[in-house]
Amino acid sequence: MSARAVFVVSTGRTGTQFLARTVEGWGARSHHEPGPWWLRHLSNAHASGAVSEARAVRLLHRVRDEALAVDEPWFEASCLDHGLVGPLLTAFPEATVVQVVRHPVGYVRSAQDWGAYRFGGRPLNLLPYRRLAPPQFDRWNVAERARWVGQDQFERLAWAWAAMNRAMRTQGEGSDRFRTARFEDLTDAERGPAELGRLAADLGLSVAPDGLAAAVQKRVNASQPKAGDWTPAQWARLEELTASEAAEYGYELTPP
């Protein structure tokens, strides 16, 4: 039987390093983006329909069976696995998968600083399926390819936020071993300890209330847009691209 395991999946910029460090302090085997590197490509390929669930499950067994055979809790927080929620649930029946979602405004602002999807600064993005992109869903749609090439960093991040979160949410729907947690709740002084406590319980760990409260004191990835950072046209585009998916998590889009 596999060890208890929790896989935290996300778009990135959602405090996964914070979660991995916190759980490590509880005594579990805890890892931030443990890889291998090609999991990112597998994740995006599966999310866009290029790799079947059966094949993804076989590859996940190859990279995690040895670790999960050890009778100690395993915790993994990674944006590399966002497109593998279904295969993770299928491959590891003892595992829980938690989607951590962040308000699209906070995500796009933070990710702009980080530089993802920026062609000039990220030549590795040219590798197949390194980043999720609309043309991957319809490879022969020339218009879609041209539209994607012409978009800027802001638009690409807004699209990616919605696409990645939709993939996680829809793959996990219906499973009692899948749930969603909001980044803002995890880092909130009142709601955070309860959310962290659920992670501890998933791993079969007992953590004192004061230990849970202390972990939430640190604020992580708190970038927020300031008035004037984005134009009215950008705010309108953000709403167009993300509002529908944002509503699934109780988020509203309000320009500053």
N, C-alpha and C positions, 0 to 999 in steps of 0.2 A: 504494500500500500504506500502511496506517495505521502510525503510529509505535508502538513498544513502549509498552504502557500497563499500569498496575496500578491496579485499583479496590479499595480496602479498604472493606468494608462492615461495619456493626455496629449494635448497639442504641443506641449513644452511651455515654458514660462509660467508654470503652475505650481512651483514650490516642490518639485520632485526631489531635489537635493535635500531640502529641509526635511521632507518626510523620511528619506532614506537615513539621514543622520539621526533623526529622532528615534526611529525603530531600532537602529543599531544600538542606541543607548539603552534599549529595553532588553538587550541580550539576544535578539534574533539575528540570523544571517541576513543581512540587509545590503542591498546593492542599488546603486544608481546607474541606470543604463548599462547593464553588464555586457550587452552585446551577445553574439558577435556582430561585427559591423554590418553584415549583410541583412540583419533582421529589419533594418530600416527599409531596404529595398523590397524584401518579402512583404512587409506590412503594407506598403503603398501598392504593390502589385496585387495583393489580395483585395484590398479595399476597392481597387478600380476594376476588379473582375478578371485580371490576367492570370491569377493563380488560384486553383481550386482550394476549397477548405480541406479536402483530404490530403492534398500535397502539403499545405501549410501545417497541418497537424503532424504529419510525418517529420517535417523539418524541426518543429518545436520539440518533439520527442528526442530528436537527435541532440539538441543543445541543452535540454533541461532535465532529462530523465536521471542522469547521474546525480545532479544536485538535489533533486527531489526525492531520491532514494534514501538520503540521510534523514534519520528520524529527528530532525530539528526544524523549527519553523523557517520558512524561506519568504523573504520580502523583496520585491523588485518594483522600483518606481522608474518608469521610462516613457519617453515620448516615442521611442522607436517602435513600440508595439501597438500604436493606436489602431491600426487596421487589422489586428489579429485577435479581437475580443472573442469572436465565435470560435476560432481554432483553439484558443487558450482554454475556454470553457469545456470544449470537447476533449482536448488532450489530457487535461488534469482535473478529474472529477472531484478532487478534494480541495480545489483552489477556488478562491474568490477573486473576482475582477472588479476593480473600482475605477470608474471614469472620474477624473478630476477635471472640472470645467471652470474656466475663468471668463468673466464678463468680456465680451469682444472688444470693448473699448480698452480695458486694461491689457488684454493680450496683444492687440495690434500695436499699442504704444510701446510696450516692453519689447516686442519682437522687432519693431523698427530699429530700436537701439541695438538689438542683437545682430541683425543683418541677414536673417533667413530670407530666402527667395530673391535676394539681390543678385542679379546676374553678374555685374562687374566684380563684386566682392566675393562671390561664391561660385567659382568655376566648376566645383564638384557637382553643382546642381545639374550639370549637363549629363551626368551619368544616369542611365535609365532607372527610373523609380526612386531616385534619391529624395526627391520631393514629390508630393502629391500634386497633380496638375490636371486641369480639365481635359486636355487632349488625350490623357491616358484612358478616359472613359469612352472615347470615340476616336480611335487613332486616325481614321480616314477623313475626319472633318477638318478640311483645310481652313475654313473660316474660323473655327474655334482655335486652331493653332495660331492663326494670325492675330486674333483678339488677345490671346494670352501673351504673346510676344510683345504686343503693344501696351500691355498694362504695366503700371508702376508697382513699386514695392507695397504701397498702401493697399491697392486693390487686390493684389495677390494674397496678402496676409488675411484680408477680410474674407475672401473666398475660401482660403485654406481653413480658417477657423470654423466656418460652417461645415465644410466638407468632412473634415476630420472628426468633429464632434458628432455629426450625423452618422458617420460610419461606426463609431463606438456605440452610440445609443441604440441604433437599429440592430446591430449584431448582438447586443446584450439583452434586448427586450424579451421578456418572457421567462428569463432565467432567475431563479431565486438566489443564485450565486453572483449576480451582477447588480451593482447599484451605482448611482451617481452622487458625487460630493462636490459642492461648490468651493472653489479656492477661497472665496471671501468668507465662507463659514469656517473652513479649516484654520484660518488665521485670525478669527474673531475671538476676543477674550471670553465671551460668554458661550458661543456655540462651538468653538474650537475643541475644548476638552472632550465634549461628547463625541465629536467626529473622530478624534484620535482614539478615544476609548473603543469605538466600534472596530477600528483597525486592530487594536490590541486584542480584542475578543476574537476577531477572525483568525488571529494567529495562535489563539489559545494562551495568551499572556495576561497576567494580572498586573496592572500599572496603577499605582496610588493616584488619587485625584490631584494631589498637589504636584505630582510629576507631570500629569497631563496639562495642568494649568501653566506650569513653568515652560513647557515646550512651546506654548502658543504665544509667549511674550515676544518672541522674535518675529519681526515683520520681514517678509521676503518678497522680492519681485514686485515692489509696490508702485511701479511706474504708472502714472495716470496722465492723461492729456491735460494741457493747460489751455485756457482760453486763447485762441489765436493760433494754436498749433496746427489745427486742421481747418480747411476752408469749408464754407457751407456746402459746396459741391461734394467734398469728401464725406462730410457727415451724411449727406443724402445717399451717397453710394454705399457707405457702411451699413446704413439701415436697409437698403435694398438687398444687400448680400447676406446680412446676418440676422435680421429681425425675426424671421420665421423660426430659425433654429434657436435663437436666444430665448424666445418665448417658452420653449420646452423646459427651460431651467428657471423660469420666473424672472428673467432679465428684461429690462426696458432700456431703450436707447434714448438718452436725453442729452442734446448738445449743451456744453457749458455756457 
